Structures are given as structure tokens and as C-alpha cells.
Amino acid sequence: MSNYTNLASILGGLQPTPQQIKRDVFISSFHANRAEVEAFIYQWSTVQGVFTAKALATFDNDDFINSTNPEYVMSQIRTKYLGNASVTIVLIGTCTHSRRYVDWEIKSSLKQGSNTPNGLLAYVLPSAVPPAYGLYGPIEHTQRAWPAVPERLAANWNYHDQANCYARYYVPPTSADEIRRHIEFAVEDRTKRAHLIKNSATMWQNNRECRVCRVTH
């Protein structure tokens, strides 16, 4: 090996590791799961520094709450809450599927036209992960009692055809590399899978009856 080649090899090994991209991420969730949601944000945003979390949305005092104009509502949510976030993460608990604000946040995230839609990523919260084993042994993944997902998320995700869906849905992440990889996939989907977005359903006016509790929370 020549001196030049040897020097180049040494210098190459001293090059700094490329810095990981830290994305702005909007978190959509049901306030009843606040402790788990805050733990998720603390672990992956504060401790691991994978992403910058946008503030949890609380629309109750906003002037668009009673608006009958979906375009206005979506534009306000994007401006006030989603901001520069490139990905929306929906954290799924047992009752999340029944919440109108979650529907609003997903619809606003998927809005196309004057803006690029957010990538759509969902995780089931630990408390909602069904048991993997039953009385007679292991339970197949598809046979486990997974929580219902919000209708607008369900329209964009199919367990049996994930390659042709806009949204991505996973069990809780176990490492910074894993969740970072999921986020980057979702960022790429904004252009590569935008044609798969299904977002024409009318924005919910009210919360729905929870399929688990049989009440409207």
C-alpha cells in the first residue's frame, strides 16, 4: 500500500459520523392516554433526541371549533398546530378511535393541494397491546384483540397490503434507530405514496361511541 493510500485510509477513518436528521413530528392522541403519550415523547424526543415533538393539540378554546367549513378547520389546524411538522404520529389506545379531534388531526395531516401532506405513522400504546399468549399457547398476530383504529387511519392502512397503503402502523418501537427509520419512511411517503391517500370522508362533527366502553367519552 502506498503512503498516499495509507494516509487517505487513515483520514477517511477520522471523518465525523453524519448527523442524524431530527424531524418535527406532530403527536395525535386521546387525552385519557396522556401519561403514556408523555412517556413516549420523553423517551424518544427528550432522552433519545430522535424527533422534535409539536405541542399536543387542545382545540376547545379555538374559534374554529364550531365551524361548518372543513377547509377552514383544516387550514387552522395546520397553521396553529401542525406547523412545520413533516410527520404525524398517532398513538393508539383502546378508545382513541372514537375521538373527533384525532379525526381532525389526521384529516388535516393528509390534506393535499397547497401543501405537501404529512407522513402518517401510528403506534399502538403499550397498554393497548393485546396478549401474545392465551390459555392454549401463542396467539397468531392477526387473531389477537388489537385496538380499533380511527376510521381515517384505517382507510389508509391495511395489514394484508401494507406496501400499497399511505399510512404505517407498528407496535411500540424498541430503539432509536427503529423509530427513526419509521419516521424516514413516512417522510418519503409524502411524495412516493401520496397517490394512495384516502381522505375524502367528511370531518367528524362529534365524538363517536367507543366500541370498547359503549359510551361517548
BELFENKA-V74674 format. One record per residue. RES is the residue in one small letter. PSI is psi in degrees with one decimal (* if undefined). OMEGA is omega in whole degrees, -180 to 180 (999 if undefined). Layout:
res-><RES & RES>
psi-><PSI & PSI>
omega-><OMEGA & OMEGA>
This chain:
res-><m & s & n & y & t & n & l & a & s & i & l & g & g & l & q & p & t & p & q & q & i & k & r & d & v & f & i & s & s & f & h & a & n & r & a & e & v & e & a & f & i & y & q & w & s & t & v & q & g & v & f & t & a & k & a & l & a & t & f & d & n & d & d & f & i & n & s & t & n & p & e & y & v & m & s & q & i & r & t & k & y & l & g & n & a & s & v & t & i & v & l & i & g & t & c & t & h & s & r & r & y & v & d & w & e & i & k & s & s & l & k & q & g & s & n & t & p & n & g & l & l & a & y & v & l & p & s & a & v & p & p & a & y & g & l & y & g & p & i & e & h & t & q & r & a & w & p & a & v & p & e & r & l & a & a & n & w & n & y & h & d & q & a & n & c & y & a & r & y & y & v & p & p & t & s & a & d & e & i & r & r & h & i & e & f & a & v & e & d & r & t & k & r & a & h & l & i & k & n & s & a & t & m & w & q & n & n & r & e & c & r & v & c & r & v & t & h>
psi-><130.9 & 161.5 & -36.5 & -45.6 & -41.4 & -41.7 & -42.9 & -38.3 & -42.0 & -47.6 & -36.8 & -35.6 & -15.1 & -0.3 & 139.2 & 148.5 & 130.6 & 135.8 & 136.5 & 142.2 & 132.7 & 107.7 & 152.4 & 127.4 & 132.2 & 133.1 & 122.4 & 130.6 & 174.3 & 133.2 & -21.9 & -19.4 & 21.5 & -41.9 & -44.4 & -37.6 & -44.5 & -35.1 & -39.7 & -48.2 & -42.3 & -44.6 & -50.5 & -22.3 & -52.3 & -52.6 & -53.1 & -21.0 & 29.9 & -40.2 & 167.1 & 119.5 & 131.9 & 151.6 & 142.5 & 135.2 & 135.4 & 108.3 & -4.1 & -31.8 & 8.5 & 146.7 & -10.9 & -0.5 & -46.1 & 13.3 & 143.8 & 9.4 & 99.7 & -38.3 & -39.3 & -44.7 & -47.5 & -40.9 & -37.4 & -40.2 & -42.4 & -43.2 & -46.5 & -28.9 & -50.9 & -39.1 & -125.4 & 9.2 & 136.4 & -16.0 & 140.2 & 126.1 & 121.9 & 122.7 & 117.6 & 117.0 & -174.2 & -26.2 & 2.6 & -32.9 & -18.5 & 2.8 & 126.9 & -34.1 & -34.7 & -41.4 & -43.6 & -43.7 & -39.2 & -44.3 & -43.5 & -37.0 & -33.9 & -1.9 & 132.0 & 167.3 & -99.7 & -10.6 & 160.1 & 132.1 & 157.1 & 151.0 & 148.5 & 115.4 & 137.0 & 147.3 & 140.0 & 134.5 & 151.2 & -39.0 & -17.7 & 0.4 & 121.7 & 156.6 & 141.5 & -11.5 & 140.7 & -165.5 & -30.0 & 17.3 & -160.6 & 145.4 & 129.6 & 146.2 & -46.0 & -11.7 & -3.1 & 153.5 & 71.4 & 149.0 & 149.9 & 143.4 & 155.5 & 141.8 & -40.5 & -31.4 & -43.1 & -33.5 & -19.8 & 11.8 & 136.8 & 117.0 & -36.3 & -4.4 & 51.2 & -27.2 & -18.7 & 33.3 & 151.0 & -43.2 & 161.5 & 139.7 & 127.4 & 165.0 & 169.0 & 136.9 & 153.9 & -5.2 & 158.9 & -39.1 & -38.3 & -50.7 & -33.8 & -41.2 & -43.0 & -42.7 & -42.3 & -36.5 & -45.2 & -36.1 & -44.1 & -33.9 & -23.8 & -29.4 & -42.4 & -30.9 & 12.4 & -29.7 & -11.3 & -4.3 & 133.5 & 108.3 & 23.8 & -14.8 & 143.8 & 139.7 & 134.7 & 138.4 & -27.6 & 164.7 & 153.3 & 165.7 & 130.9 & 132.2 & -18.2 & -50.7 & -16.8 & 31.6 & 164.7 & 112.4 & *>
omega-><180 & 178 & -179 & -179 & 180 & 179 & 180 & 179 & -180 & -178 & 179 & -180 & 180 & -180 & -180 & 177 & -180 & -178 & 179 & 177 & 178 & -175 & 168 & -175 & 175 & -179 & 178 & -177 & 175 & -174 & 179 & 179 & -171 & -178 & 180 & 179 & 179 & 177 & 178 & -179 & -180 & -177 & -170 & 178 & -176 & -176 & -175 & 178 & -178 & -178 & 173 & -175 & 173 & -177 & 177 & -176 & 170 & -171 & -168 & -178 & -180 & -177 & -179 & -176 & -175 & 179 & 177 & -180 & -177 & -179 & 178 & 180 & -179 & -179 & 179 & 178 & 179 & -177 & -173 & -170 & -178 & 177 & -178 & -179 & 179 & -179 & 171 & 175 & 177 & 179 & -170 & 171 & -176 & -175 & -176 & -175 & -173 & -171 & -178 & -180 & 177 & 176 & 180 & -177 & 178 & -180 & 179 & 180 & -176 & -177 & 179 & 179 & -178 & -179 & 174 & -180 & 173 & 167 & -177 & -175 & 180 & 174 & 172 & 179 & -178 & -178 & -178 & 178 & -178 & 179 & 179 & -178 & 177 & -178 & -176 & 176 & -177 & 177 & 179 & -177 & -177 & -180 & -180 & -175 & 180 & -179 & 175 & 178 & 177 & -174 & -178 & 173 & -180 & 179 & -177 & -180 & 179 & -177 & -175 & -180 & -172 & -179 & -178 & 178 & 177 & -177 & 175 & -174 & -174 & 169 & -177 & 179 & -178 & 179 & 178 & 179 & -179 & -178 & 176 & 178 & 178 & -180 & -180 & 174 & -178 & 177 & 179 & -179 & -178 & 177 & -176 & -176 & -177 & -180 & -179 & -177 & 175 & -171 & -175 & -178 & 180 & 178 & -179 & 175 & -177 & 171 & 178 & 175 & 180 & -178 & -178 & -174 & -179 & 174 & 173 & -174 & 999>
